[in-house]
């Protein structure tokens, strides 16, 4: 009697690991988390591949308000909780693990590929990344910028920042709810273009130099792990005009970029990009310090 939290990878039904597939096939109950991310295929494709017809989709309301319906059944049988990417990359899944263990439920994790590792395909070295941040959609009344100081902290330490972009799936229409109707808005997936616009606005508003929209090198990525994945590098001003195609998207704001990283990024650069590396951030300051030390010696 175990709650198996199984990563599905980044692309389609065939990205599941062999171990994960075996556990899914033998589980008494199966839940598919559809809140923190989505695959490129629907529940029906997964069921056909797994040889099951009983997958329960766990949307935002289900995960946030009825999580016990996922882990309590694991007291009496084996339950598979399927998540896109890797199970330990979202606090939502960590919360379910903690709550399940508090209830005396045994939990096992089956890992898989996630965006947090796959972004290395652009050529930036993963050990040069700092804190990961989330960029939420701005609206008329809510324009949070809690990501900004974390980006600034990373760049002051020469580290890259992975920005995970907001998704809105099965969001309630509050205007309809006022009329007594339960209606859900169409799904929305933040693009690199939208994220770039919001990051530019944030710098213009806060003016603390966390990054320079017309100079700081950034990398936009779309559909990681898929055959048509897209990678484009340039400044935020350049990326907001680029065509990345269908979701899902994510964005990297570069810190110090080493020669090998830059060579790896060159094939993805916007033609005649205006990015600058040595004219900003800690790299420039450290070079100045090194020159001063050499002069003293």
Secondary structure, 3 states (H helix, E strand, C coil): CEEEEEECECCCHHHCCHHHHHHHHHCCEEEEECCCCCCCCCHHHHHHHHCCCCEEEECHHHHHHCCHHHHHHHHCCCEEEEECECHHHCHHHHHHHHHHHHCCCEEEEECCCCHHHHHHHHCCCHHHECCCEEECCCCCCCCCCHHHHHHHHHHHCCCEEEEEECEECCCECHHHHHCCCCCECCCEECCHHHHHHHHHHHHHHHCCCCCCCCCCCEEEEECCCCCCCEEEEECHHHHCCCCCCCCCEEEEECCCCCHHHHHHHHHHECCCCCCCCCCCHHHHHHHHHHHHHHHHC
